[in-house]
Amino acid sequence: MRSILVTCVQDVKRLLTNALFWVLTATLVVIVLVVDLALPKEASLETATLMTWNAPAGLMFGTPAESEEALREAVRQGDAIGFIFEEDELTIVNPGFAEQTLNIFVLELMQQGFEPVQVQSLDTAAREIPFNLRFTPVFLCFEALMVGFILGGALMLAEKQDGTVRALRVSPLGATKYVLSKTLLFSLIGMLYATLICVFTVGVSINWGAFLLLSFVGTAVFTMIGLAYTTPFHDMSGWFFSMVVLLSVNMLPVISFSSPSFTPFWMRLIPSYPILMAYQSAMFGGSFDIGYTLLAIGVWLAVSYLLAVLFVAKKHLKGAKS
């Protein structure tokens, strides 16, 4: 344990002189400023589909649904607002839009004689999410949690370029302690970055237990993937451009986050998918698949650890004791 802590301290000293560390830190500040000052809290819903069921003849409003269940399914996927007409009553089914937005539809329809109007939210555990905070989980997942992937790889390349790796190869540290030391350090940094972004944008009224655990474990997974990925490279240029491609693939779950109706099976295999979806629940409430999330993150944690230890021992430390 002492050797792991000593290695962490040495890595911290190296980080403070690394330009990428300060770039990522500055990016954190920019994200907070953009969310708090640049993005609006409300946005128009012109892209949302308005669907109706059992609408009276002659109503020029929305698109008729095939059935009430089809309407509710479309709303559940986040692509529509539903209007269910019953005798003298109208129910507006929505996935959790702001009250001000729903009031616009209520006023318009009440003028047409539909009264009273009910509003149903399909996820009662979720709370209203302002527009400027909608993509905060995305910023967390692909900025704060990626510090280990990016900075861990940068430190490995620096060790090769300045000859530090030669000393590591003859030291008793070994591949396992090497991986654990960097994973521990960057998991703590990633958790700190995520906490700062959350506090200065969303606030403190979140599920902190789930949030901190997701931040720590998520950063650990990406750190170990980054360590395994970086081992074959010897210079920054080749590593950086290929890293961008890998990170782009890892960002594909943003599509499903924005449009839940598009969630193919292969999307759920990407490591960022379960973390991103669980982040939203931890920060804003709402339901998510706990069993799948625990299984997916657990599998990626084990796989990334085994790959990191194997590649570090074979490619980076070349036979150092593990």
C-alpha positions as CSV (number, residue, x, y, z in Angstrom):
1,M,0.0,0.0,0.0
2,R,2.9,2.4,0.8
3,S,4.4,1.9,-2.7
4,I,1.0,2.7,-4.3
5,L,0.7,5.9,-2.3
6,V,4.3,7.0,-3.0
7,T,3.6,6.4,-6.7
8,C,0.4,8.5,-6.5
9,V,2.3,11.4,-4.9
10,Q,5.0,11.2,-7.7
11,D,2.2,11.2,-10.3
12,V,0.6,14.3,-8.8
13,K,3.9,16.2,-9.0
14,R,4.2,15.2,-12.7
15,L,0.6,16.2,-13.3
16,L,1.2,19.7,-12.1
17,T,3.7,20.2,-14.8
18,N,1.6,18.6,-17.5
19,A,-0.2,21.0,-19.9
20,L,-3.1,18.6,-20.5
21,F,-3.9,18.6,-16.8
22,W,-4.4,22.4,-16.9
23,V,-6.3,22.2,-20.1
24,L,-8.8,19.8,-18.6
25,T,-9.1,21.9,-15.5
26,A,-9.8,25.0,-17.6
27,T,-12.4,23.0,-19.5
28,L,-14.2,22.2,-16.2
29,V,-14.4,26.0,-15.5
30,V,-15.7,26.6,-19.1
31,I,-18.4,23.9,-18.7
32,V,-19.7,25.5,-15.5
33,L,-19.8,29.0,-17.0
34,V,-21.6,27.7,-20.2
35,V,-24.2,25.8,-18.2
36,D,-24.8,28.6,-15.7
37,L,-24.6,31.6,-18.0
38,A,-24.8,30.8,-21.7
39,L,-27.5,28.1,-22.0
40,P,-31.2,29.0,-21.4
41,K,-33.3,27.3,-18.8
42,E,-36.2,26.9,-21.1
43,A,-36.2,25.9,-24.8
44,S,-39.0,25.5,-27.3
45,L,-40.3,22.0,-28.1
46,E,-40.8,22.5,-31.8
47,T,-39.1,19.1,-32.5
48,A,-41.5,17.2,-30.1
49,T,-44.3,15.3,-31.9
50,L,-47.8,16.1,-30.7
51,M,-49.9,12.9,-30.7
52,T,-53.7,12.5,-30.0
53,W,-56.0,9.6,-29.2
54,N,-59.7,9.6,-29.5
55,A,-59.7,13.2,-30.6
56,P,-63.0,14.8,-31.7
57,A,-63.6,15.2,-35.4
58,G,-62.4,18.4,-36.9
59,L,-59.7,19.0,-34.4
60,M,-56.7,20.5,-36.2
61,F,-54.2,19.5,-33.5
62,G,-51.5,16.8,-33.4
63,T,-51.1,13.5,-35.1
64,P,-53.6,10.7,-34.3
65,A,-52.0,7.6,-32.7
66,E,-52.9,4.0,-33.6
67,S,-53.9,3.3,-30.0
68,E,-53.6,4.8,-26.5
69,E,-50.8,2.4,-25.7
70,A,-48.9,3.5,-28.8
71,L,-49.3,7.1,-27.7
72,R,-48.0,6.3,-24.2
73,E,-45.1,4.3,-25.7
74,A,-44.1,7.3,-27.9
75,V,-44.2,9.6,-24.9
76,R,-42.2,7.1,-22.8
77,Q,-39.5,7.1,-25.4
78,G,-39.2,10.9,-25.1
79,D,-40.2,11.8,-28.6
80,A,-43.8,13.1,-28.1
81,I,-46.4,14.8,-26.0
82,G,-49.7,12.9,-25.8
83,F,-53.3,14.2,-25.6
84,I,-55.9,11.6,-24.6
85,F,-59.5,12.8,-25.1
86,E,-62.4,11.3,-23.1
87,E,-65.9,12.6,-23.1
88,D,-65.6,16.0,-21.2
89,E,-62.0,15.5,-20.1
90,L,-58.5,15.7,-21.6
91,T,-55.3,14.1,-20.3
92,I,-51.9,15.4,-21.3
93,V,-49.2,12.7,-21.1
94,N,-45.6,13.9,-21.0
95,P,-42.2,12.5,-20.1
96,G,-41.5,15.3,-17.6
97,F,-41.6,18.7,-19.3
98,A,-41.6,22.0,-17.5
99,E,-44.9,23.1,-16.0
100,Q,-44.7,26.4,-18.0
101,T,-44.5,24.5,-21.2
102,L,-47.5,22.3,-20.4
103,N,-49.5,25.3,-19.4
104,I,-49.2,26.6,-23.0
105,F,-51.1,23.5,-24.3
106,V,-53.5,23.7,-21.4
107,L,-54.5,27.2,-22.2
108,E,-54.8,26.6,-25.9
109,L,-57.0,23.5,-25.4
110,M,-59.2,25.0,-22.7
111,Q,-60.1,27.8,-25.2
112,Q,-61.4,25.0,-27.4
113,G,-63.7,23.8,-24.7
114,F,-61.8,20.8,-23.3
115,E,-62.1,21.1,-19.5
116,P,-60.9,20.0,-17.1
117,V,-57.4,19.1,-18.3
118,Q,-55.3,16.5,-16.5
119,V,-51.5,16.2,-16.7
120,Q,-49.8,12.8,-16.3
121,S,-46.0,12.2,-16.0
122,L,-44.9,8.7,-16.8
123,D,-41.9,8.8,-14.5
124,T,-43.2,10.2,-11.2
125,A,-39.8,9.8,-9.6
126,A,-38.1,12.2,-12.0
127,R,-38.1,15.9,-11.3
128,E,-38.3,18.8,-13.8
129,I,-35.0,19.3,-15.6
130,P,-34.2,22.8,-16.8
131,F,-32.9,22.9,-20.4
132,N,-29.5,24.2,-19.5
133,L,-29.0,21.2,-17.1
134,R,-30.3,18.6,-19.5
135,F,-26.9,17.6,-20.8
136,T,-24.9,18.0,-17.6
137,P,-24.6,14.2,-17.2
138,V,-23.0,14.2,-20.7
139,F,-20.4,16.8,-19.6
140,L,-19.7,14.8,-16.5
141,C,-19.3,11.5,-18.3
142,F,-17.1,12.8,-21.1
143,E,-15.1,15.4,-19.3
144,A,-14.7,14.6,-15.6
145,L,-14.6,10.8,-16.0
146,M,-12.2,11.0,-18.9
147,V,-9.3,12.6,-16.9
148,G,-7.8,9.2,-16.2
149,F,-8.1,8.0,-19.8
150,I,-6.3,11.1,-21.1
151,L,-3.9,12.0,-18.3
152,G,-3.1,8.4,-17.5
153,G,-2.0,7.9,-21.1
154,A,-0.1,11.2,-21.1
155,L,1.9,10.2,-18.0
156,M,2.7,6.8,-19.5
157,L,4.1,8.4,-22.6
158,A,6.1,10.9,-20.5
159,E,7.6,8.0,-18.6
160,K,8.8,6.5,-21.9
161,Q,10.1,9.7,-23.2
162,D,12.1,10.8,-20.1
163,G,13.3,7.3,-19.3
164,T,11.4,6.9,-16.0
165,V,9.9,3.6,-17.3
166,R,13.4,2.1,-17.2
167,A,13.6,2.6,-13.5
168,L,10.1,1.2,-13.1
169,R,11.0,-2.0,-14.9
170,V,13.7,-2.8,-12.3
171,S,11.6,-1.6,-9.3
172,P,9.5,-3.9,-7.1
173,L,6.4,-1.9,-8.0
174,G,5.0,-4.4,-10.6
175,A,2.2,-4.1,-13.0
176,T,-0.7,-4.6,-10.5
177,K,0.5,-1.8,-8.2
178,Y,1.3,0.4,-11.1
179,V,-2.3,0.1,-12.5
180,L,-3.8,0.4,-9.0
181,S,-1.8,3.6,-8.2
182,K,-2.8,5.4,-11.3
183,T,-6.4,4.2,-11.1
184,L,-6.8,5.3,-7.5
185,L,-5.3,8.7,-8.2
186,F,-7.4,9.5,-11.3
187,S,-10.6,8.1,-9.8
188,L,-10.2,10.6,-7.0
189,I,-9.5,13.4,-9.4
190,G,-12.4,12.4,-11.6
191,M,-14.7,12.2,-8.6
192,L,-13.5,15.7,-7.5
193,Y,-14.0,17.2,-11.0
194,A,-17.5,15.6,-11.3
195,T,-18.5,16.9,-7.9
196,L,-17.3,20.5,-8.7
197,I,-19.3,20.5,-12.0
198,C,-22.4,19.2,-10.2
199,V,-22.3,21.5,-7.3
200,F,-21.8,24.6,-9.4
201,T,-24.5,23.7,-11.9
202,V,-27.1,21.3,-10.5
203,G,-26.6,22.1,-6.8
204,V,-26.4,19.8,-3.8
205,S,-29.9,18.2,-3.9
206,I,-28.9,14.9,-5.6
207,N,-28.3,11.3,-4.7
208,W,-24.7,11.8,-3.5
209,G,-24.1,8.1,-2.7
210,A,-24.9,7.0,-6.2
211,F,-23.3,10.0,-7.8
212,L,-19.9,9.6,-6.0
213,L,-19.8,5.9,-6.6
214,L,-20.6,6.3,-10.3
215,S,-17.9,9.0,-10.5
216,F,-15.2,7.0,-8.8
217,V,-16.0,3.6,-10.5
218,G,-16.6,5.3,-13.9
219,T,-13.3,7.1,-13.8
220,A,-11.6,3.9,-12.8
221,V,-13.0,2.0,-15.7
222,F,-11.9,4.6,-18.3
223,T,-8.5,5.0,-16.6
224,M,-7.7,1.3,-16.9
225,I,-9.0,1.2,-20.5
226,G,-6.7,4.2,-21.2
227,L,-3.7,2.5,-19.6
228,A,-4.2,-0.6,-21.7
229,Y,-4.8,1.4,-24.9
230,T,-1.7,3.6,-24.4
231,T,0.9,0.9,-23.8
232,P,1.8,0.2,-27.6
233,F,2.4,4.0,-28.3
234,H,5.7,5.8,-28.0
235,D,4.9,9.3,-29.0
236,M,2.1,11.8,-28.4
237,S,1.0,12.4,-32.0
238,G,0.0,8.8,-32.9
239,W,-1.6,8.3,-29.5
240,F,-3.6,11.5,-29.5
241,F,-5.2,11.1,-32.9
242,S,-6.2,7.5,-32.4
243,M,-7.5,8.3,-29.0
244,V,-9.9,10.9,-30.5
245,V,-11.4,8.1,-32.6
246,L,-11.8,5.8,-29.6
247,L,-13.4,8.6,-27.5
248,S,-15.8,9.3,-30.4
249,V,-17.0,5.8,-30.3
250,N,-17.4,6.0,-26.6
251,M,-19.6,9.1,-27.0
252,L,-22.2,7.3,-29.2
253,P,-24.5,6.7,-26.2
254,V,-25.2,10.5,-26.3
255,I,-27.5,9.6,-29.2
256,S,-29.6,7.3,-27.0
257,F,-29.5,9.8,-24.2
258,S,-31.0,12.4,-26.5
259,S,-33.4,10.1,-28.2
260,P,-34.3,7.0,-26.0
261,S,-36.2,5.5,-28.9
262,F,-32.9,4.7,-30.5
263,T,-31.2,2.2,-28.2
264,P,-29.9,-0.8,-30.2
265,F,-28.4,-3.7,-28.3
266,W,-24.8,-2.9,-29.3
267,M,-25.2,0.6,-27.8
268,R,-25.7,-0.9,-24.4
269,L,-22.3,-2.7,-24.7
270,I,-20.4,0.6,-24.8
271,P,-19.0,1.3,-21.3
272,S,-20.2,4.9,-21.1
273,Y,-23.9,3.9,-21.7
274,P,-24.8,2.5,-18.2
275,I,-22.9,5.3,-16.5
276,L,-24.5,8.0,-18.5
277,M,-28.0,6.8,-17.9
278,A,-27.4,6.2,-14.1
279,Y,-26.0,9.7,-13.8
280,Q,-29.2,11.2,-14.9
281,S,-31.2,9.2,-12.3
282,A,-28.7,10.1,-9.6
283,M,-28.8,13.8,-10.4
284,F,-32.5,14.4,-11.3
285,G,-34.3,11.3,-10.0
286,G,-36.2,8.9,-12.2
287,S,-36.0,5.1,-12.8
288,F,-33.3,3.1,-14.5
289,D,-32.4,-0.5,-14.9
290,I,-30.4,-1.2,-11.7
291,G,-29.6,-4.8,-12.5
292,Y,-28.3,-4.1,-16.0
293,T,-26.3,-1.1,-14.7
294,L,-24.6,-3.0,-11.9
295,L,-23.8,-5.9,-14.2
296,A,-22.5,-3.8,-17.1
297,I,-20.3,-1.6,-14.9
298,G,-19.0,-4.6,-12.9
299,V,-18.1,-6.5,-16.1
300,W,-16.3,-3.5,-17.6
301,L,-14.5,-2.9,-14.3
302,A,-13.2,-6.5,-14.3
303,V,-12.3,-6.5,-18.0
304,S,-10.6,-3.2,-17.9
305,Y,-8.5,-4.2,-14.9
306,L,-7.4,-7.5,-16.5
307,L,-6.5,-5.7,-19.8
308,A,-4.6,-2.9,-18.0
309,V,-2.5,-5.3,-15.9
310,L,-1.8,-7.6,-18.9
311,F,-0.8,-4.8,-21.3
312,V,1.2,-2.8,-18.7
313,A,3.2,-6.0,-17.8
314,K,3.8,-7.0,-21.4
315,K,4.2,-3.7,-23.2
316,H,5.1,-1.0,-20.6
317,L,7.0,-2.7,-17.8
318,K,8.1,-5.7,-19.9
319,G,8.3,-8.4,-17.4
320,A,8.2,-6.5,-14.1
321,K,6.8,-8.4,-11.2
322,S,3.0,-8.2,-11.0
